[in-house]
Amino acid sequence: MAPLAGLYTPIATPFRNDVLDDAALRRNVERYMRTRLTGLVVLGSNGEAVMLDDSEAERVVAAARSAMPPSRPLIAGTGAESTRGTIAATLRAANAGADAVLVRTPSFFKNMMNADVYVRHYTAVAEASPVPVLLYNVSMFTGVTLPPDAVGLLAEHPNIVGMKESGSDAALLADYIARSSDTFFVLAGSGVTYFNGLVAGAEGAILALAGVVPDLCADLLDHVRASRYDEARALQRRLTPLARTIGGLHGVPALKAALDLLGFEGGLPRAPLGPAPKSVVETLRRLLTDLGAPLAVPAVEPDPPPP
């Protein structure tokens, strides 16, 4: 198994009065370190990376690293629209303590993004990076898709060690996994299709879902590795409604609301995102209760009727 393979969560970035809350982030990280997660991802999509400036991003990496033992890997998102900007972000993250970087596809000039462009871009980043590079395909946000042929070429680079595929397209994921080798691995990125991705050959996952129910996600990974497919499939069915709610349906606001319910420090997203509606919070409360998650903010029980 590849050294960085395993189960990660892309942690939320807490703000207090719209200011980055380093101390809250460290407290969240310390709590995650008591779970069975392999490591953490900072500055991912669920970490609102696009909302942060360069100095804030560097502080997030440093704060997370300071709350983690050296044995637990920290991966930082460093994707930018230019190759120059991506390299600069990668160097900052490595200097702040990241063990590897997760680099999303550039996407603004969509009609000009092709396999040759991506091969040049990622090769330049990998050549400049002092830490291993993971490719990051997240079409739901970028509107572009990293061609499997480009992945095949990039997988041969000694400093490009893997990738995250965030979508639910089983055929595309299988195509990426077909490019895997002893030195290149694929991590699933969709909680809704987590089981399917593992069975197809993904060597782990980076899941928002694992930030809310980390040990259940670890259970599912253990089931698949032990070929307990019936147990894994049944657990996936239980997890899917929560995965959908904090994923494609309601995203970062729902993730942060779920964290608040569990006693983490989620807080408000950064504008223009707003808080999750009360109806979504109540849905999250029900789903978490159904999964046996220990709520720190339980529902208020009504007073019993008078005798």
C-alpha positions as CSV (number, residue, x, y, z in Angstrom):
1,M,0.0,0.0,0.0
2,A,1.2,3.5,-0.8
3,P,2.6,5.4,2.2
4,L,0.0,8.2,2.0
5,A,-3.0,5.9,1.2
6,G,-5.8,5.8,3.8
7,L,-8.7,7.8,5.1
8,Y,-8.6,11.6,5.4
9,T,-11.1,14.3,5.9
10,P,-10.9,17.8,4.4
11,I,-11.4,19.8,7.6
12,A,-13.6,22.9,7.8
13,T,-11.9,26.3,8.4
14,P,-13.4,28.0,11.5
15,F,-13.9,31.8,11.6
16,R,-14.9,34.0,14.4
17,N,-16.5,37.3,13.3
18,D,-15.2,36.4,9.8
19,V,-11.6,36.2,11.0
20,L,-9.7,33.0,10.9
21,D,-9.8,31.3,14.3
22,D,-6.5,29.4,14.6
23,A,-7.1,28.2,18.1
24,A,-10.5,26.7,17.2
25,L,-8.9,25.0,14.2
26,R,-6.2,23.5,16.5
27,R,-8.9,22.2,18.9
28,N,-10.8,20.5,16.1
29,V,-7.5,18.9,14.9
30,E,-6.7,17.7,18.3
31,R,-10.1,16.0,18.5
32,Y,-9.6,14.4,15.1
33,M,-6.3,13.0,16.3
34,R,-8.3,10.8,18.7
35,T,-10.1,9.1,15.8
36,R,-8.9,6.5,13.4
37,L,-8.4,8.9,10.5
38,T,-5.0,8.4,8.7
39,G,-4.5,12.1,8.5
40,L,-6.1,15.4,7.5
41,V,-6.5,17.7,4.5
42,V,-6.5,21.4,5.0
43,L,-7.3,24.1,2.3
44,G,-9.7,21.8,0.4
45,S,-13.0,22.7,-1.1
46,N,-14.7,22.0,2.3
47,G,-12.1,24.1,4.0
48,E,-13.3,27.1,1.9
49,A,-9.8,27.5,0.5
50,V,-11.0,29.8,-2.3
51,M,-12.2,32.2,0.4
52,L,-8.7,32.5,2.1
53,D,-5.9,34.8,1.3
54,D,-2.3,33.6,1.1
55,S,-1.4,34.5,4.6
56,E,-4.5,32.8,6.0
57,A,-3.8,29.7,4.0
58,E,-0.3,29.5,5.5
59,R,-1.7,30.0,9.0
60,V,-4.2,27.1,8.5
61,V,-1.4,24.7,7.5
62,A,0.8,25.8,10.4
63,A,-2.0,25.6,13.0
64,A,-3.1,22.1,11.8
65,R,0.5,20.8,11.8
66,S,1.1,22.1,15.3
67,A,-1.8,20.1,16.7
68,M,-0.8,16.8,14.9
69,P,1.9,14.3,15.8
70,P,4.6,13.9,13.1
71,S,3.3,10.4,12.4
72,R,-0.1,11.6,11.1
73,P,0.1,13.0,7.5
74,L,-1.1,16.5,6.7
75,I,-2.1,17.2,3.1
76,A,-2.7,20.8,2.0
77,G,-4.6,22.1,-1.0
78,T,-2.5,24.4,-3.2
79,G,-4.3,24.6,-6.5
80,A,-4.4,28.0,-8.2
81,E,-5.2,29.1,-11.7
82,S,-1.6,29.7,-12.8
83,T,1.3,27.3,-12.6
84,R,3.4,30.1,-11.0
85,G,0.7,30.6,-8.3
86,T,0.3,26.9,-7.7
87,I,4.1,26.5,-7.2
88,A,4.2,29.5,-4.8
89,A,1.3,28.1,-2.8
90,T,2.9,24.6,-2.7
91,L,6.2,26.1,-1.4
92,R,4.4,28.0,1.3
93,A,2.4,24.9,2.4
94,A,5.5,22.7,2.5
95,N,7.4,25.3,4.5
96,A,4.4,25.5,7.0
97,G,4.5,21.8,7.5
98,A,2.5,20.0,4.9
99,D,3.6,16.4,4.1
100,A,2.0,16.5,0.6
101,V,-0.1,18.8,-1.5
102,L,-3.4,18.3,-3.3
103,V,-3.5,20.3,-6.5
104,R,-6.9,21.0,-8.2
105,T,-7.1,21.4,-11.9
106,P,-6.9,25.0,-13.2
107,S,-10.2,25.8,-14.9
108,F,-11.0,29.4,-15.6
109,F,-10.0,29.1,-19.3
110,K,-12.1,26.0,-19.7
111,N,-12.0,25.7,-23.5
112,M,-8.2,25.8,-23.4
113,M,-7.7,23.1,-20.7
114,N,-6.7,19.8,-22.4
115,A,-4.4,16.9,-21.6
116,D,-1.2,18.7,-22.9
117,V,-1.9,21.7,-20.7
118,Y,-2.5,19.6,-17.6
119,V,0.6,17.5,-18.2
120,R,2.8,20.6,-18.5
121,H,1.1,22.3,-15.5
122,Y,1.4,19.3,-13.1
123,T,4.9,18.4,-14.2
124,A,6.1,21.9,-13.5
125,V,4.5,21.8,-10.1
126,A,5.9,18.4,-9.3
127,E,9.4,19.4,-10.3
128,A,9.3,22.4,-8.0
129,S,7.6,20.8,-5.1
130,P,9.7,19.7,-2.1
131,V,6.8,17.3,-1.0
132,P,4.7,14.7,-2.9
133,V,2.0,16.0,-5.2
134,L,-1.6,14.6,-5.5
135,L,-3.8,15.5,-8.5
136,Y,-7.2,16.7,-7.7
137,N,-10.2,16.3,-10.0
138,V,-13.3,18.1,-8.7
139,S,-15.5,18.7,-11.7
140,M,-18.6,19.8,-9.7
141,F,-16.7,23.0,-8.8
142,T,-14.3,23.5,-11.7
143,G,-16.4,22.4,-14.6
144,V,-13.4,20.6,-16.2
145,T,-12.3,16.9,-16.0
146,L,-8.7,15.7,-15.9
147,P,-8.3,13.4,-18.8
148,P,-7.4,9.8,-17.8
149,D,-4.7,9.8,-20.5
150,A,-3.1,12.8,-18.8
151,V,-3.3,11.0,-15.5
152,G,-1.5,8.0,-17.0
153,L,1.4,10.2,-18.1
154,L,1.5,12.1,-14.9
155,A,1.5,8.9,-12.8
156,E,4.9,8.1,-14.1
157,H,6.4,11.2,-12.5
158,P,8.3,10.2,-9.3
159,N,6.9,13.2,-7.3
160,I,3.3,12.7,-8.4
161,V,2.1,9.9,-6.0
162,G,-1.7,9.9,-6.4
163,M,-4.9,11.7,-6.9
164,K,-8.3,12.4,-5.5
165,E,-11.4,12.0,-7.6
166,S,-14.4,13.8,-6.1
167,G,-17.2,12.8,-8.4
168,S,-19.6,9.9,-8.4
169,D,-18.9,8.7,-12.0
170,A,-17.9,5.1,-11.5
171,A,-16.6,4.7,-15.0
172,L,-14.3,7.7,-14.7
173,L,-13.0,6.6,-11.3
174,A,-12.3,3.1,-12.7
175,D,-10.4,4.7,-15.6
176,Y,-8.2,6.6,-13.1
177,I,-7.7,3.5,-11.0
178,A,-6.6,1.6,-14.1
179,R,-3.6,4.0,-14.1
180,S,-2.7,3.0,-10.5
181,S,0.7,1.4,-9.8
182,D,2.9,0.6,-6.9
183,T,3.8,4.2,-6.7
184,F,0.5,5.9,-7.7
185,F,-2.8,5.5,-6.0
186,V,-6.3,6.9,-6.2
187,L,-8.4,8.2,-3.3
188,A,-12.2,8.4,-3.6
189,G,-13.8,11.7,-2.8
190,S,-17.6,11.1,-2.7
191,G,-19.2,9.8,0.4
192,V,-22.2,8.7,-1.6
193,T,-20.1,6.2,-3.6
194,Y,-17.4,5.5,-1.0
195,F,-18.0,1.8,-1.0
196,N,-18.1,1.5,-4.8
197,G,-14.8,3.4,-5.0
198,L,-13.1,1.2,-2.6
199,V,-14.3,-2.0,-4.3
200,A,-13.2,-0.6,-7.6
201,G,-9.6,-0.2,-6.2
202,A,-9.3,3.1,-4.5
203,E,-6.8,2.9,-1.7
204,G,-8.7,5.1,0.7
205,A,-10.6,8.3,0.5
206,I,-10.8,12.0,1.3
207,L,-14.3,12.6,2.6
208,A,-16.2,15.4,4.2
209,L,-18.3,12.6,5.6
210,A,-15.3,11.4,7.6
211,G,-15.1,14.8,9.3
212,V,-18.5,14.1,10.9
213,V,-18.5,10.3,11.4
214,P,-14.8,9.4,11.1
215,D,-14.9,6.1,12.9
216,L,-17.9,4.8,10.9
217,C,-16.0,5.7,7.7
218,A,-13.0,3.9,9.1
219,D,-15.2,0.9,9.8
220,L,-16.3,0.8,6.1
221,L,-12.7,0.9,4.9
222,D,-11.8,-1.9,7.3
223,H,-14.8,-4.0,6.1
224,V,-13.7,-3.7,2.4
225,R,-10.1,-4.4,3.2
226,A,-11.2,-7.6,5.0
227,S,-13.6,-8.5,2.1
228,R,-16.6,-8.1,4.4
229,Y,-18.6,-6.7,1.5
230,D,-22.1,-7.3,2.9
231,E,-21.2,-5.3,6.1
232,A,-19.6,-2.6,4.1
233,R,-22.6,-2.3,1.7
234,A,-25.0,-2.1,4.6
235,L,-22.9,0.6,6.3
236,Q,-22.8,2.6,3.0
237,R,-26.6,2.5,2.9
238,R,-26.8,3.9,6.4
239,L,-24.2,6.7,5.6
240,T,-25.5,7.8,2.2
241,P,-28.3,10.2,3.5
242,L,-25.8,12.1,5.6
243,A,-23.2,12.1,2.8
244,R,-25.7,13.6,0.4
245,T,-26.8,16.3,2.9
246,I,-23.3,17.6,3.7
247,G,-22.2,17.0,0.1
248,G,-23.9,18.0,-3.1
249,L,-27.2,19.0,-1.5
250,H,-26.1,21.6,1.1
251,G,-22.3,21.6,1.1
252,V,-20.1,23.6,3.4
253,P,-22.9,25.3,5.4
254,A,-24.3,21.8,6.3
255,L,-20.9,20.4,7.1
256,K,-20.3,23.3,9.5
257,A,-23.7,22.9,11.1
258,A,-23.1,19.1,11.6
259,L,-19.8,19.9,13.2
260,D,-21.5,22.3,15.6
261,L,-24.0,19.7,16.6
262,L,-21.2,17.3,17.4
263,G,-19.3,19.8,19.5
264,F,-16.6,20.7,17.0
265,E,-16.1,24.4,16.2
266,G,-17.7,24.7,12.8
267,G,-19.3,28.2,13.0
268,L,-20.4,30.2,10.0
269,P,-19.1,29.9,6.5
270,R,-17.4,33.0,5.0
271,A,-19.7,35.2,2.9
272,P,-21.2,35.0,0.4
273,L,-22.0,31.6,1.8
274,G,-24.6,31.7,4.6
275,P,-25.6,29.4,7.4
276,A,-27.5,26.2,6.8
277,P,-31.3,26.7,7.1
278,K,-33.0,25.5,10.3
279,S,-34.7,22.7,8.4
280,V,-31.3,21.4,7.2
281,V,-30.0,21.6,10.8
282,E,-32.9,19.5,12.0
283,T,-32.4,17.0,9.2
284,L,-28.7,16.7,10.3
285,R,-29.7,16.2,13.9
286,R,-32.0,13.4,12.9
287,L,-29.4,11.7,10.6
288,L,-26.6,12.0,13.2
289,T,-28.9,10.5,15.9
290,D,-29.8,7.7,13.6
291,L,-26.1,6.9,13.2
292,G,-25.5,7.0,16.9
293,A,-23.3,10.0,16.7
294,P,-22.9,11.7,20.1
295,L,-24.6,15.1,19.8
296,A,-23.2,17.9,21.9
297,V,-26.3,20.0,21.1
298,P,-29.2,17.6,21.6
299,A,-32.8,18.5,20.8
300,V,-34.7,20.1,23.7
301,E,-37.2,17.6,25.1
302,P,-40.7,19.0,25.6
303,D,-42.0,19.3,29.2
304,P,-44.1,16.3,30.2
305,P,-47.9,17.0,30.4
306,P,-49.2,17.9,33.8
307,P,-50.6,15.0,35.8
